[in-house]
Amino acid sequence: MREEVRSYLVNLQDRITSAIEDAEGEGGARFREDAWQRPADSSLQGDGITRILEGGRVFERAGCGFSHVSGPQLPPSATQHRPELAGAPFEAMGVSLVFHPRNPYVPTVHMNVRMIAAGQPGQEPVCWFGGGMDLTPYYGFDEDAAHFHRACQGALAPFGEELYPRFKQWCDEYFYLKHRDEQRGVGGVFFDDFAELGFERSFAMLQSVGDAFLPAYLPIVQRRMDMPYGARERDWQLYRRGRYVEFNLVWDRGTHFGLQSGGRTESILLSMPPLAAWSYRREAEPGSREAELTARYLQRRDWL
């Protein structure tokens, strides 16, 4: 099934990057494509396609990467829940994206879908899936959060009504900055080490999540991209982007997996925003839209 999974992922990357270029419109930015292959003498073998859009009318930076690699030893970040596979040879492929919009009223978004197979020598390989999507607003809107979560719920419903609340909770717990005691955003869904439906149904579920991304996110972009904003909103956006950087570098298992396995650094760090800022002990003005973000939107809650 390797080629079937790879074909789906490559096609998914094509569909998403084409839709983002359409959102940029005539005269907008276009993706730069960087196809790569690991050197023959590298311990990590494989290839991929990194696409980056920078300086756009709608997106200040948008990265969407496909990779398919194999290596002699699973990195520690991939064996937290599978200690029996520690040190086993592995194969991994996936699509990962992070889009940082220019307008502070448009939320940043992350999506990832992946398959990993691993097995000790002489044993049948074990295969599992992971991924999900989550939304990180700088200024919150109830209708945006509800729309995003409805799309996530709809993608998972055919595979079991219990999956959305389970994966939603998993997302809330995963995308959490422990050192700040703060949620990264309004969440979405997240799953990992997933194979309980069998290969065919688990892969079908992965495809449903990947296919739901554009309907979940683009209507929000179209609703907010032309809202007027000024220096205050831009300053807040850059400050909150700092939290995004902190999570990705300190806590994100995908970043750790890539770096620990000897992956391609430029592709691994495509999630970084072009600009971010930090302020010492900054506090939003009570009653402001900025204060509302923390009080209402960076809280674990039911958005449906």
C-alpha positions, 0 to 999 in steps of 0.5 A: 500500500506504500504507493497508494499512500504516497500518491494520495499525499502528493495529490493532497499537497498539489490540491492545497497549494493550488487553492492557496495560490487561488486565494492569493488571486491575480498578481499574488504570490506563488509557491516556490517548489524545492524538490529534494533527495537525500544523499546516497551516503546519508543515514536517512534516505528518501525524497520530498517536495517543499513548497514555500510561499512568501510575501503574499497578498493574503499569506505572509508565509505559507509552507506545505511539505511532502516527505517520504523517508526511511532510516535505520533507527526510529528517533525517541520522539516516535517511540514514546508510546511504542517502546518495543520499537526503540531502535527499529528501522522505519519508513515515514511519509506525510504532508505537513503545512503551516500558513501564516496570514498577513491580516491579523484577523485571519488565524494561523493554521496547521495541518499534518497527515502522516504514516509511519511503518517500523519493525525490528529485524525479522519481525512483521512491520507495524504501521500507524497513522497520525495527524490532524489540524488546529487553528490559532487565531490572534483575534477570536470569532465564535463563528470561525471556531465553530466552523472549523470544529464542525468540519473536523467533526464531519470528517471523522463522523463516518468512522465513529461518533466517538472519534471527534470528542476523543481527538478534540481532547487529544488536540487540546492536550497536545497543543498546550504550552506547558511552560506558559499554562496556555493553549496554543489556539482554539484547537481542532483534532489530533491523533497519533499511533492510530491503527485501530480500524485496520489499515484500510479504514485507518487510511480512509480516515486519514484521507477524510481528515486531509480532504477536510482541510480546505473546507475547514480553513478557506471560508475563514480566510475569505471572511477575514482577509479584507478586514481593516487593521492597523499598527495595534493589531499587527503588533499583537499578531507578532507578539502572539506568533512568538508563542507559536514559535515557542510551541514548535521548538520546545514541544512539537513532536513532529519538529523533534522527530525531524531533527532527531532523525537527521531530516532536512532542516529547511523543510522541518522549519517551514512552520516558522513565521517570517516575523515574530516578537516577544515582550517582557511580562506583557499584559493586554488591556482589560476588556480589550479584544486582545484580552478576550483572546486569552479569556475566551478563546485560549480555553478548552471548550466545546465549540459545536 
